Amino acid sequence: MATEVRHNPDRSRYELTLDGRLVGVADYRDEGGTLVFPHTEIEADLRGRGLGAELVEAALDDVRRRGQSVVPTCWYVAQFIDEHPGYRDLLASGSQ
């Protein structure tokens, strides 16, 4: 199964596709270069396969490339950053 994560700025989200089908999203709000991630979702029947981690990792890597920071109000994004300390530098001041 082939997965791909793409940034969809028109919908303010990162999208995960599996064999070309949209199966997950990580929504965000851009607050002047800081992306607030309030919601991440993977289709229910596909949860537990690491797809959420793949989606969030790709989104955070893109945020880093763009020189932005994040505020993880979504519990999953916050937990991912907590479990992967290499992403803590992306946290906006005050959200640590």
C-alpha positions in Angstrom: 0.0 0.0 0.0 1.4 3.4 -1.0 1.0 6.4 1.2 1.6 10.0 0.5 1.2 13.1 2.7 0.5 16.4 0.9 0.0 19.9 2.1 -3.3 21.4 1.1 -3.0 25.1 2.0 -6.4 26.0 0.5 -8.1 23.7 3.1 -5.5 24.5 5.9 -4.6 20.9 6.4 -2.1 18.1 5.6 -3.7 15.1 3.9 -2.7 11.5 4.0 -3.7 9.3 1.0 -3.5 5.5 0.8 -3.4 4.2 -2.7 -4.7 7.5 -3.9 -7.6 7.6 -1.4 -7.8 10.3 1.3 -7.7 8.5 4.7 -6.4 11.1 7.1 -6.1 14.8 7.8 -4.2 17.1 10.2 -6.0 20.4 10.3 -4.3 23.6 11.3 -4.8 27.4 11.7 -2.0 29.7 10.5 -1.5 32.4 13.1 1.2 34.5 11.6 3.8 31.7 10.9 2.7 29.6 13.9 0.5 26.7 12.9 -2.0 25.6 15.5 -3.0 22.0 15.1 -6.4 21.4 16.7 -7.5 18.2 15.0 -5.9 15.1 13.4 -8.0 12.2 12.2 -7.4 8.8 10.5 -10.3 6.7 9.1 -11.5 4.5 12.0 -10.9 1.2 10.2 -7.2 2.2 9.5 -6.2 3.3 13.0 -3.5 1.5 14.9 -1.3 1.1 11.8 1.0 4.0 12.3 -0.7 6.2 9.7 -1.3 9.0 12.2 2.4 9.1 13.1 3.3 9.2 9.4 0.9 12.1 8.8 2.1 14.1 11.8 5.8 13.5 11.1 5.4 14.6 7.5 3.5 17.7 8.6 6.1 18.7 11.2 8.9 18.1 8.7 7.2 20.5 6.3 6.7 23.0 9.1 10.4 22.8 9.8 11.3 23.3 6.2 9.1 26.4 6.1 10.7 27.9 9.2 7.5 27.9 11.2 6.5 26.8 14.7 3.6 24.8 16.0 1.0 24.9 18.9 -0.3 21.3 19.3 -3.8 21.7 20.7 -4.6 18.3 19.2 -3.8 15.6 21.8 -2.2 13.3 19.2 0.2 16.0 17.8 1.1 17.0 21.4 1.8 13.3 22.3 3.8 12.7 19.1 6.1 15.7 19.9 6.4 14.5 23.5 7.5 11.1 22.3 9.8 12.4 19.6 12.0 15.1 21.3 13.6 16.0 18.0 10.5 18.0 17.2 10.3 20.0 20.4 12.2 22.8 18.8 9.2 23.5 16.7 7.0 24.4 19.7 6.0 28.0 19.8 7.2 29.7 22.9 4.6 29.3 25.7 3.2 26.0 24.3 5.9 23.8 25.9 
